[in-house]
């Protein structure tokens, strides 16, 4: 866990850093936003940025987005300065922490960032078999290709491999090849020199250099343009890269992992992926099975996500009713673990008390499965599914006669109230982009509907 503190935090910098160090974080401190950005460009890296709320938080967040540094930002300031806290959240900060720093609050923030990327929960024998293979190959420096459907947990598996390797105490760097435009991906991978292209305001260290000594994950590598695949092949073979606009080869020491939700062998046959690169990456293949093929994981994952989001929302002692669990266990889970996590997050918000009933389980995608794999159902399961569907039908009457737009509006406003007006948090829960959320809120506001502002909750929704 790498924490970058920016600013003086009103004189509490030593205390905040000490608390973080005691919780196992590596702490770096810089006085200015420009200094922090230069450090990130030079490859210092950070998993979390803690910034003094009196600095230009908006410029920091904008620069991070523009330069594609995917690092969460937490703003800090003396006491409950509502105006500055609201401004920071609106600018893109994930949270606001009042100073002087509370040890438990700092610890919770650090734990949340760490847990978000490292949790590996399972019970099914199929997953246990996958992990046995992972543990066997983890200590080596061999490249590993991790395959599986979207949402199965390929990046979590990559982090697991890193944690079990001899590089486990070094940095783990991840780059999503599908999320970066092709004309920018080269500089993201290999870095660039100042003036190498329009917008290159300074030297930028690429992911290969940032991962030096540790592990580099190329997520969804199948989406990389063939032109870049040739340059990547050289980097993989020679462990040597050239920055864009540079003329000096740079040696790198990394362990390379890659993921794909496509069939790379088929992509090779179609000429969409280089065969020589495929064999360089595919020293070992680990296939992460879809959730429907490891059914015993459904309950433990559901309970894990229930506890996680209940604690995040200040609710204790939540449980899942047998009827609700029957719905979860018979769903197809086209979106795999990611879909299950979102389902449980919604369930926490929609539950009427501490027991999650069927009406709080809102599923999307594939319909409920009608039977077991052999076409039969035991009487107990059949009864539970029938009760669940009856409960869902009863709850559904509350929606009859209302338009989809009305239901959507109420869900958005209720979620925003629950998040105390935090747009980013609400958008994550709803599964929409922050831009989509803001556009809808603008329309509601024009219609005269009260919109909760950050730091407050509206007294009622329309």
C-alpha positions in Angstrom: 0.0 0.0 0.0 1.6 3.3 -1.2 0.3 6.5 0.3 1.2 9.9 -1.1 0.5 12.8 1.2 0.3 16.2 -0.6 0.4 19.5 1.5 1.0 20.2 5.2 -2.5 18.9 6.4 -2.5 21.9 8.7 0.5 20.7 10.6 -0.9 17.2 11.1 1.4 15.6 8.4 3.6 13.8 10.9 0.6 12.3 12.8 -1.1 11.1 9.6 2.1 9.6 8.2 2.8 7.8 11.4 -0.7 6.3 11.6 -0.3 5.1 8.0 3.1 3.7 8.6 1.8 1.8 11.6 -0.8 0.2 9.4 1.8 -1.1 7.0 1.7 1.7 4.3 4.7 3.1 2.5 4.4 6.9 2.9 5.8 9.7 0.7 5.2 13.4 1.3 5.3 16.3 -1.1 4.3 19.9 -0.4 2.7 20.9 -3.7 0.4 19.5 -6.4 3.0 20.0 -9.0 5.5 18.1 -7.0 3.1 15.2 -6.6 2.3 15.1 -10.3 6.0 15.1 -11.1 6.6 12.2 -8.7 3.8 10.2 -10.3 5.2 11.0 -13.8 8.6 9.8 -12.7 7.2 6.4 -11.7 7.1 6.8 -7.9 3.5 5.4 -7.9 0.7 5.6 -5.4 -2.3 3.6 -4.4 -3.9 6.5 -2.6 -3.4 10.3 -2.5 -4.2 12.2 0.6 -4.3 16.0 -0.2 -4.7 19.1 1.9 -8.2 20.5 1.2 -6.7 24.0 1.0 -4.7 23.1 -2.1 -6.3 23.1 -5.5 -8.0 19.7 -5.3 -9.9 20.3 -8.5 -6.6 20.8 -10.5 -5.1 17.7 -8.9 -8.1 15.5 -9.8 -8.3 16.9 -13.3 -4.6 16.4 -13.9 -4.9 12.8 -12.6 -7.8 12.1 -15.0 -6.2 13.8 -18.0 -2.9 12.0 -17.5 -4.7 8.7 -16.7 -3.4 8.1 -13.2 -6.1 5.9 -11.7 -5.4 6.8 -8.1 -8.2 7.6 -5.6 -8.0 11.0 -3.8 -9.0 11.7 -0.2 -9.2 15.3 0.9 -8.2 16.3 4.5 -8.9 19.5 6.5 -9.4 20.9 10.0 -12.7 19.8 11.4 -16.0 19.8 9.4 -15.3 22.6 7.0 -18.5 22.0 5.0 -17.8 24.3 2.0 -14.3 23.0 1.4 -15.4 19.4 1.9 -18.2 19.8 -0.6 -15.9 21.5 -3.1 -13.4 18.7 -2.8 -16.0 16.0 -3.3 -17.4 17.8 -6.3 -13.9 18.1 -7.7 -13.5 14.3 -7.6 -12.2 13.4 -4.2 -13.6 10.1 -3.0 -13.8 11.1 0.7 -13.2 13.9 3.1 -11.3 13.2 6.4 -11.4 15.8 9.2 -8.2 16.6 11.0 -6.6 16.0 13.4 -6.6 12.5 12.0 -8.4 9.7 13.7 -6.3 6.5 13.7 -9.3 4.2 13.1 -10.6 6.3 10.3 -7.2 6.4 8.5 -6.9 2.6 9.0 -10.4 2.1 7.6 -9.6 4.1 4.5 -6.3 2.3 3.9 -8.0 -1.1 4.5 -10.7 -0.3 2.0 -8.3 0.6 -0.7 -6.3 -2.6 -0.1 -9.3 -4.9 0.3 -10.9 -3.5 -2.9 -8.2 -5.1 -5.0 -7.0 -8.1 -3.0 -10.0 -10.0 -1.8 -10.1 -13.6 -2.9 -13.1 -15.5 -1.5 -14.0 -19.0 -2.5 -15.4 -22.4 -1.3 -16.1 -24.3 -4.5 -13.6 -27.2 -5.3 -13.3 -25.9 -8.9 -11.8 -22.6 -7.6 -9.6 -24.5 -5.1 -8.1 -26.4 -8.0 -7.4 -23.2 -9.9 -5.6 -21.8 -6.8 -3.5 -24.9 -6.5 -2.2 -24.3 -10.0 -1.7 -20.6 -9.2 0.3 -21.3 -6.1 2.5 -23.8 -8.0 3.5 -21.3 -10.7 3.5 -18.1 -8.5 7.1 -18.4 -7.2 8.6 -18.4 -10.8 9.1 -15.4 -13.1 7.3 -17.1 -15.9 4.7 -15.1 -17.8 1.1 -16.2 -17.1 -1.9 -15.7 -19.3 -5.1 -15.5 -17.2 -8.3 -16.2 -19.2 -12.0 -16.1 -18.3 -15.2 -14.3 -18.9 -15.7 -10.7 -17.9 -16.2 -10.3 -14.2 -14.8 -13.6 -13.1 -11.9 -12.0 -11.1 -8.9 -12.2 -13.4 -7.2 -9.2 -12.0 -7.8 -10.5 -8.5 -6.1 -13.7 -9.6 -3.2 -11.7 -11.0 -2.8 -9.9 -7.6 -2.9 -13.3 -5.9 -0.1 -14.5 -8.1 2.0 -11.4 -7.4 1.4 -11.7 -3.6 2.6 -15.3 -3.6 5.7 -14.6 -5.7 9.2 -13.5 -4.7 8.2 -10.1 -6.0 5.3 -9.8 -3.6 6.8 -7.0 -1.6 7.5 -4.9 -4.7 5.0 -2.9 -6.8 2.1 -4.4 -8.7 1.2 -2.3 -11.7 -1.9 -2.8 -13.8 -2.8 -1.3 -17.2 -6.1 -1.9 -18.9 -5.3 -2.1 -22.6 -9.0 -1.7 -23.6 -9.4 1.5 -21.7 -6.6 3.5 -23.3 -6.9 4.9 -26.9 -4.5 3.2 -29.3 -2.6 6.5 -30.0 -1.9 6.9 -26.2 -1.3 3.3 -25.2 2.3 3.3 -26.4 3.3 6.2 -24.0 1.4 4.5 -21.2 3.4 1.3 -21.7 6.8 2.7 -22.4 6.7 6.3 -21.2 7.6 9.4 -23.2 10.1 12.3 -23.2 9.1 15.9 -22.8 7.8 17.3 -26.1 7.5 13.9 -27.7 3.9 14.8 -28.8 1.3 17.4 -28.1 0.4 17.4 -24.5 3.7 15.8 -23.3 4.4 18.5 -20.8 7.2 16.6 -19.1 9.0 13.2 -19.0 6.6 10.5 -18.1 7.7 7.0 -16.9 5.7 4.2 -18.5 4.2 1.2 -16.8 7.2 -1.0 -17.7 9.6 1.3 -15.8 7.1 1.8 -12.9 6.8 -1.9 -12.4 10.6 -2.4 -12.4 11.5 -5.1 -9.8 7.8 -6.0 -9.5 4.9 -7.3 -11.6 3.2 -5.8 -14.6 -0.4 -6.8 -15.5 -1.6 -6.1 -19.0 -5.4 -6.4 -18.6 -7.4 -7.3 -21.7 -4.3 -7.6 -23.8 -6.4 -9.0 -26.7 -7.6 -5.4 -27.4 -4.1 -4.1 -28.1 -3.5 -2.9 -31.7 -1.2 -5.2 -33.8 1.2 -2.3 -34.4 1.9 -2.1 -30.6 2.0 -5.9 -30.3 5.3 -5.8 -32.2 6.9 -3.3 -29.8 5.5 -5.3 -26.8 7.1 -8.5 -28.2 10.5 -6.8 -28.1 10.0 -5.6 -24.6 8.9 -9.1 -23.5 11.8 -10.8 -25.2 14.6 -8.4 -24.4 13.2 -6.8 -21.2 14.2 -3.5 -22.8 12.0 -0.6 -23.8 12.3 2.8 -25.5 10.4 5.8 -24.3 8.4 7.6 -27.0 10.6 10.4 -28.3 13.7 8.9 -26.6 16.8 7.4 -28.1 18.3 5.5 -25.2 17.1 1.8 -24.5 16.1 1.2 -20.9 16.5 -2.2 -19.2 13.5 -3.3 -17.1 13.2 -6.2 -14.6 9.5 -7.3 -14.4 7.3 -10.3 -14.2 4.6 -10.1 -16.9 1.0 -11.2 -16.4 -1.8 -10.7 -19.0 -5.5 -11.3 -19.0 -8.0 -11.8 -21.8 -11.8 -12.6 -22.0 -11.4 -13.5 -25.6 -10.1 -16.7 -27.2 -6.5 -15.7 -28.1 -5.9 -18.8 -30.2 -8.9 -17.8 -32.3 -7.6 -14.3 -32.5 -4.2 -15.6 -33.7 -6.0 -17.7 -36.4 -7.8 -14.5 -37.6 -4.6 -12.5 -37.7 -5.8 -10.2 -35.0 -3.1 -11.2 -32.5 0.6 -12.0 -33.1 1.3 -15.7 -32.8 4.9 -15.1 -31.5 3.6 -12.7 -28.8 0.9 -15.2 -27.8 3.5 -18.0 -27.2 5.7 -15.5 -25.3 2.8 -14.6 -23.0 1.3 -18.1 -22.7 4.1 -19.9 -20.8 1.3 -20.9 -18.3 -2.4 -20.4 -18.7 -4.8 -20.1 -15.7 -8.5 -20.2 -16.7 -10.8 -18.6 -14.1 -14.1 -20.4 -14.4 -17.4 -18.5 -14.6 -19.4 -18.2 -11.4 -22.1 -20.6 -12.8 -19.5 -23.4 -12.9 -18.5 -22.9 -9.3 -21.9 -22.7 -7.6 -20.6 -23.2 -4.0 -18.9 -19.9 -4.3 -22.2 -18.0 -4.7 -23.2 -18.2 -1.0 -19.8 -17.3 0.5 -19.3 -14.4 -2.0 -22.8 -13.1 -1.4 -22.3 -13.1 2.4 -18.9 -11.5 1.9 -20.3 -8.6 -0.2 -23.3 -8.3 2.1 -21.0 -7.8 5.1 -18.7 -5.4 3.1 -21.5 -3.1 2.0 -23.5 -3.3 5.3 -20.4 -2.1 7.2 -19.8 0.6 4.6 -23.4 1.8 5.1 -23.3 1.6 8.9 -25.6 -1.4 9.2 -24.7 -4.4 11.5 -26.0 -7.9 11.7 -27.4 -8.2 8.1 -28.3 -11.7 6.8 -29.8 -13.2 3.7 -33.1 -15.1 3.9 -33.2 -18.7 2.6 -35.7 -17.5 -0.1 -33.3 -14.7 -1.3 -30.4 -17.1 -1.3 -32.4 -19.5 -3.5 -32.8 -16.8 -6.1 -29.0 -16.1 -6.0 -28.1 -19.7 -6.3 -30.4 -20.3 -9.3 -29.4 -17.2 -11.3 -27.2 -17.6 -14.4 -24.7 -14.8 -13.4 -23.9 -13.7 -16.9 -21.8 -10.8 -15.3 -20.2 -13.3 -12.9 -18.7 -12.1 -9.6 -19.0 -8.4 -10.6 -22.7 -8.8 -11.1 -23.1 -10.6 -7.8 -21.3 -7.8 -6.0 -23.5 -5.2 -7.5 -26.6 -7.2 -6.7 -25.6 -7.4 -3.0 -24.7 -3.7 -2.9 -28.3 -2.9 -4.1 -29.7 -5.4 -1.7 -28.1 -3.6 1.3 -29.7 -0.4 0.1 -33.1 -1.8 -0.6 -33.5 -4.1 2.4 -36.2 -2.9 4.8 -34.4 -4.2 7.9 -31.4 -6.4 8.6 -32.8 -9.4 6.7 -32.4 -9.4 2.9 -35.7 -10.7 1.5 -36.4 -11.6 -2.1 -37.8 -8.2 -3.0 -34.4 -6.7 -2.3 -32.8 -8.9 -4.9 -32.9 -7.1 -8.2 -31.3 -9.2 -11.0 -30.5 -8.3 -14.5 -29.4 -10.3 -17.6 -30.2 -13.9 -17.8 -33.4 -15.2 -16.2 -33.6 -17.5 -13.2 -32.6 -21.0 -14.0 -35.5 -23.4 -14.0 -33.7 -26.5 -13.0 -30.5 -28.2 -12.0 -28.0 -29.4 -14.6 -29.6 -32.8 -14.8 -33.1 -31.3 -15.3 -34.4 -32.0 -11.9 -35.1 -30.1 -8.7 -35.4 -31.4 -5.2 -38.6 -30.5 -3.4 -36.9 -28.2 -0.9 -35.2 -26.1 -3.6 -38.4 -26.0 -5.7 -40.4 -24.8 -2.7 -37.9 -22.1 -1.9 -37.8 -20.9 -5.5 -41.6 -20.8 -5.7 -41.7 -18.7 -2.4 -39.1 -16.4 -3.8 -40.9 -15.8 -7.0 -44.1 -15.3 -5.2 -42.4 -12.7 -3.0 -41.0 -11.0 -6.0 -44.4 -10.9 -7.7 -45.9 -9.3 -4.6 -43.3 -6.7 -4.4 -43.7 -6.0 -8.1 -47.3 -4.8 -7.7 -45.8 -1.7 -6.1 -44.4 -0.7 -9.4 -47.4 -1.5 -11.6 -48.9 1.7 -13.1 -45.7 3.7 -12.9 -43.5 4.6 -15.8 -39.9 3.4 -16.1 -38.7 7.0 -15.9 -40.5 7.6 -12.6 -39.1 4.4 -11.1 -35.6 5.3 -12.3 -35.9 8.8 -10.9 -36.9 7.6 -7.5 -34.1 5.0 -7.4 -31.5 7.7 -8.3 -32.8 10.2 -5.8 -33.0 7.6 -3.0 -29.5 6.3 -3.7 -28.2 9.9 -3.7 -29.9 10.5 -0.4 -28.3 7.4 1.0 -24.9 8.6 -0.1 -25.5 12.0 1.5 -25.3 13.6 -1.9 -22.0 12.1 -2.9 -22.3 11.8 -6.7 -19.3 9.5 -7.2 -20.5 7.0 -4.6 -24.1 7.1 -6.0 -22.9 6.6 -9.6 -20.8 3.5 -8.5 -23.8 2.0 -6.7 -26.2 2.6 -9.6 -23.7 1.2 -12.1 -23.7 4.4 -14.3 -21.1 7.0 -15.2 -20.8 10.2 -13.2 -21.6 12.1 -16.4 -24.9 10.2 -16.9 -25.8 10.8 -13.2 -25.1 14.5 -13.5 -27.2 14.9 -16.7 -30.2 13.1 -15.1 -29.9 15.3 -11.9 -29.8 18.4 -14.1 -33.1 17.3 -15.8 -34.7 16.6 -12.4 -33.6 19.9 -11.0 -35.1 21.7 -14.1 -38.4 19.9 -13.3 -38.3 21.3 -9.7 -37.3 18.1 -8.0 -35.1 18.7 -4.9 -31.7 17.2 -5.4 -29.5 16.2 -2.3 -26.3 18.2 -2.2 -23.0 16.7 -1.1 -22.9 16.4 2.7 -26.6 16.4 3.1 -29.7 14.3 2.4 -33.0 15.6 1.1 -35.9 15.2 3.4 -38.0 13.5 0.7 -37.9 12.5 -2.9 -40.5 13.2 -5.5 
